[in-house]
Amino acid sequence: RKEMHARYLGDLRARCIGLSHQQRPAEGVYSILCVMLPPDRNAGDVAASLAKHEIETRRWYCPIVPAHPAFRALATTDDLDVSRTLGERLIGLPFHPFLGAHEVEFVVAALKSCLAQ
């Protein structure tokens, strides 16, 4: 997983300008690969575009807790801009032990194409 993570990040940094990546310690847990999209991109739109290439993605913090039906009526202490940004811009890319270099390249190429639109 660490090797796949390094391969992914190398390809993403070279080909998908504007993404942000979580910094992880070498001894960290490598169970997901989540990226933050550029400010002008929405994770839902990018997920839909990648789905057209048969690439599954995952979303986090979506909806954020105050927008969830069970909590919507409760007051919040502020506007939760950071939480909203994370919910709108974070996307999880395919990341599992059977993913080879060719599949990583395919995902990165499709993401690059989507971001260029």
PyMOL commands that set and color helices and strands:
alter all, ss='L'
color gray80, all
select helices_A, chain A and resi 2-15+43-51+65-67+81-89+101-116
alter helices_A, ss='H'
color red, helices_A
select strands_A, chain A and resi 20-21+33-36+90-93
alter strands_A, ss='S'
color yellow, strands_A
deselect
rebuild
show_as cartoon
